[in-house]
Amino acid sequence: MIRLEDIKAGSLIQGLEPGEVVRIVTSEPIGENALTVYYKKSDGKVLERLIYRTDEINLSLAVSSRPWSFEAPGAEFKLAVEAKRIGQSPASISISPVY
């Protein structure tokens, strides 16, 4: 659950569109219990919606993540590259380790 006050430009929100995470373009408060949000869907469409305090229960802040990251230790990367290099070298060439 996310509060209306926490919905800001650039936020990724789940629950405005069924089964989709949308990015908030901008928002305008309408009193204490309502908010007009302008958001962009994954297909690029920009839409507008009036949400109320009662809608907070259906909304949640989505976390942006990538299918890959650069958080692995460098030693493991070197090991993988060396294994790949050895696997691609012809059997007639002598293999020397890379440090």
Buried (B, 14 or more C-beta within 10 A) or exposed (E): EBEBEEBEEEBBBBBBBEEEBBBBBEBEEEEEEBBEBBBEBEEEEEEEEEBEEEBBEEBBBBEEEEEEEEEEEEEEEEEEEBEEEEEEEEEEEEEEEEE
